[in-house]
Amino acid sequence: MRKILEAFREGRNGTMVAVEGSTDVPIGSRLIARLNVPGKEIREVAAYKDRLRPSPLKESSTDGFLLVGLDNSEIKDGAMVEISSHTD
């Protein structure tokens, strides 16, 4: 699980999140995200790796993912996400 550092609405069908750590997964890859928000059930959604816009919170060791079907209000402080390939 990786800590979600920031969540923001992108105007698409989902919420963009910045998470701790980086991967070599190519931009645009279709993935599965398991979202763990404290006090709620783990939720599984489709995700796509995407580029992050520059921001002071986004360091080089930070990845961006579009979580499909989620509103940024659903992502609370302390939320964690596990990203895996769509074929796993």
ChimeraX commands (.cxc) that place a marker at each C-alpha (Angstrom):
marker #1 position 0.00,0.00,0.00 radius 0.5
marker #1 position 1.17,3.50,-0.84 radius 0.5
marker #1 position 0.11,6.71,0.91 radius 0.5
marker #1 position -2.04,9.12,-1.09 radius 0.5
marker #1 position -0.40,12.54,-0.80 radius 0.5
marker #1 position -2.98,14.57,-2.72 radius 0.5
marker #1 position -6.28,14.03,-4.55 radius 0.5
marker #1 position -7.86,16.42,-7.02 radius 0.5
marker #1 position -10.61,16.44,-9.63 radius 0.5
marker #1 position -9.39,16.39,-13.21 radius 0.5
marker #1 position -12.69,17.00,-15.00 radius 0.5
marker #1 position -12.66,13.42,-16.25 radius 0.5
marker #1 position -14.52,10.40,-14.98 radius 0.5
marker #1 position -12.51,10.06,-11.80 radius 0.5
marker #1 position -10.00,11.56,-9.41 radius 0.5
marker #1 position -6.30,12.07,-9.95 radius 0.5
marker #1 position -4.11,11.11,-7.00 radius 0.5
marker #1 position -0.46,11.69,-6.21 radius 0.5
marker #1 position 1.03,8.77,-4.28 radius 0.5
marker #1 position 4.32,8.13,-2.51 radius 0.5
marker #1 position 6.96,6.32,-4.50 radius 0.5
marker #1 position 7.54,5.82,-8.19 radius 0.5
marker #1 position 7.27,2.90,-10.59 radius 0.5
marker #1 position 8.43,2.13,-14.10 radius 0.5
marker #1 position 4.84,1.50,-15.25 radius 0.5
marker #1 position 4.30,3.40,-18.54 radius 0.5
marker #1 position 1.94,6.41,-18.65 radius 0.5
marker #1 position -1.53,5.33,-19.81 radius 0.5
marker #1 position -1.24,1.78,-18.45 radius 0.5
marker #1 position -4.55,0.26,-17.36 radius 0.5
marker #1 position -4.31,-0.89,-13.75 radius 0.5
marker #1 position -6.36,-1.91,-10.72 radius 0.5
marker #1 position -6.37,0.24,-7.58 radius 0.5
marker #1 position -7.44,-1.02,-4.16 radius 0.5
marker #1 position -8.34,2.05,-2.12 radius 0.5
marker #1 position -8.16,1.77,1.66 radius 0.5
marker #1 position -9.78,4.74,3.44 radius 0.5
marker #1 position -9.68,4.54,7.27 radius 0.5
marker #1 position -13.06,3.46,8.63 radius 0.5
marker #1 position -14.38,2.25,5.26 radius 0.5
marker #1 position -14.31,-0.98,3.28 radius 0.5
marker #1 position -11.52,-1.48,0.76 radius 0.5
marker #1 position -12.78,-0.46,-2.67 radius 0.5
marker #1 position -11.38,-1.73,-5.98 radius 0.5
marker #1 position -11.50,0.54,-9.05 radius 0.5
marker #1 position -9.91,0.82,-12.48 radius 0.5
marker #1 position -6.89,3.11,-12.61 radius 0.5
marker #1 position -4.56,4.59,-15.21 radius 0.5
marker #1 position -1.06,5.90,-14.65 radius 0.5
marker #1 position -0.96,9.56,-15.65 radius 0.5
marker #1 position 1.36,12.55,-15.50 radius 0.5
marker #1 position 1.12,14.91,-12.56 radius 0.5
marker #1 position 1.01,18.65,-13.02 radius 0.5
marker #1 position 3.88,20.45,-11.27 radius 0.5
marker #1 position 3.22,21.18,-7.61 radius 0.5
marker #1 position 5.32,21.62,-4.46 radius 0.5
marker #1 position 3.81,18.37,-3.08 radius 0.5
marker #1 position 4.84,16.32,-6.09 radius 0.5
marker #1 position 8.44,15.19,-5.89 radius 0.5
marker #1 position 10.29,13.04,-8.39 radius 0.5
marker #1 position 9.52,10.00,-6.21 radius 0.5
marker #1 position 5.78,10.57,-6.64 radius 0.5
marker #1 position 3.48,8.84,-9.15 radius 0.5
marker #1 position 0.11,9.97,-10.46 radius 0.5
marker #1 position -2.91,7.76,-11.10 radius 0.5
marker #1 position -6.41,8.47,-12.35 radius 0.5
marker #1 position -8.85,6.46,-10.20 radius 0.5
marker #1 position -11.91,5.89,-12.38 radius 0.5
marker #1 position -15.35,6.50,-10.89 radius 0.5
marker #1 position -14.14,8.10,-7.65 radius 0.5
marker #1 position -14.81,11.62,-6.48 radius 0.5
marker #1 position -11.99,13.34,-4.62 radius 0.5
marker #1 position -14.33,13.79,-1.62 radius 0.5
marker #1 position -14.17,9.99,-1.15 radius 0.5
marker #1 position -10.43,10.14,-0.46 radius 0.5
marker #1 position -9.82,11.17,3.16 radius 0.5
marker #1 position -6.65,11.85,5.16 radius 0.5
marker #1 position -4.74,8.64,5.78 radius 0.5
marker #1 position -6.00,6.95,2.61 radius 0.5
marker #1 position -3.74,4.33,1.07 radius 0.5
marker #1 position -3.81,2.69,-2.35 radius 0.5
marker #1 position -2.40,-0.53,-3.76 radius 0.5
marker #1 position -1.81,-0.45,-7.51 radius 0.5
marker #1 position -1.49,-3.66,-9.52 radius 0.5
marker #1 position -1.53,-4.60,-13.17 radius 0.5
marker #1 position -4.91,-5.23,-14.77 radius 0.5
marker #1 position -3.89,-8.80,-15.67 radius 0.5
marker #1 position -2.81,-9.92,-12.16 radius 0.5
marker link #1:1,2 radius 0.2
marker link #1:2,3 radius 0.2
marker link #1:3,4 radius 0.2
marker link #1:4,5 radius 0.2
marker link #1:5,6 radius 0.2
marker link #1:6,7 radius 0.2
marker link #1:7,8 radius 0.2
marker link #1:8,9 radius 0.2
marker link #1:9,10 radius 0.2
marker link #1:10,11 radius 0.2
marker link #1:11,12 radius 0.2
marker link #1:12,13 radius 0.2
marker link #1:13,14 radius 0.2
marker link #1:14,15 radius 0.2
marker link #1:15,16 radius 0.2
marker link #1:16,17 radius 0.2
marker link #1:17,18 radius 0.2
marker link #1:18,19 radius 0.2
marker link #1:19,20 radius 0.2
marker link #1:20,21 radius 0.2
marker link #1:21,22 radius 0.2
marker link #1:22,23 radius 0.2
marker link #1:23,24 radius 0.2
marker link #1:24,25 radius 0.2
marker link #1:25,26 radius 0.2
marker link #1:26,27 radius 0.2
marker link #1:27,28 radius 0.2
marker link #1:28,29 radius 0.2
marker link #1:29,30 radius 0.2
marker link #1:30,31 radius 0.2
marker link #1:31,32 radius 0.2
marker link #1:32,33 radius 0.2
marker link #1:33,34 radius 0.2
marker link #1:34,35 radius 0.2
marker link #1:35,36 radius 0.2
marker link #1:36,37 radius 0.2
marker link #1:37,38 radius 0.2
marker link #1:38,39 radius 0.2
marker link #1:39,40 radius 0.2
marker link #1:40,41 radius 0.2
marker link #1:41,42 radius 0.2
marker link #1:42,43 radius 0.2
marker link #1:43,44 radius 0.2
marker link #1:44,45 radius 0.2
marker link #1:45,46 radius 0.2
marker link #1:46,47 radius 0.2
marker link #1:47,48 radius 0.2
marker link #1:48,49 radius 0.2
marker link #1:49,50 radius 0.2
marker link #1:50,51 radius 0.2
marker link #1:51,52 radius 0.2
marker link #1:52,53 radius 0.2
marker link #1:53,54 radius 0.2
marker link #1:54,55 radius 0.2
marker link #1:55,56 radius 0.2
marker link #1:56,57 radius 0.2
marker link #1:57,58 radius 0.2
marker link #1:58,59 radius 0.2
marker link #1:59,60 radius 0.2
marker link #1:60,61 radius 0.2
marker link #1:61,62 radius 0.2
marker link #1:62,63 radius 0.2
marker link #1:63,64 radius 0.2
marker link #1:64,65 radius 0.2
marker link #1:65,66 radius 0.2
marker link #1:66,67 radius 0.2
marker link #1:67,68 radius 0.2
marker link #1:68,69 radius 0.2
marker link #1:69,70 radius 0.2
marker link #1:70,71 radius 0.2
marker link #1:71,72 radius 0.2
marker link #1:72,73 radius 0.2
marker link #1:73,74 radius 0.2
marker link #1:74,75 radius 0.2
marker link #1:75,76 radius 0.2
marker link #1:76,77 radius 0.2
marker link #1:77,78 radius 0.2
marker link #1:78,79 radius 0.2
marker link #1:79,80 radius 0.2
marker link #1:80,81 radius 0.2
marker link #1:81,82 radius 0.2
marker link #1:82,83 radius 0.2
marker link #1:83,84 radius 0.2
marker link #1:84,85 radius 0.2
marker link #1:85,86 radius 0.2
marker link #1:86,87 radius 0.2
marker link #1:87,88 radius 0.2
view
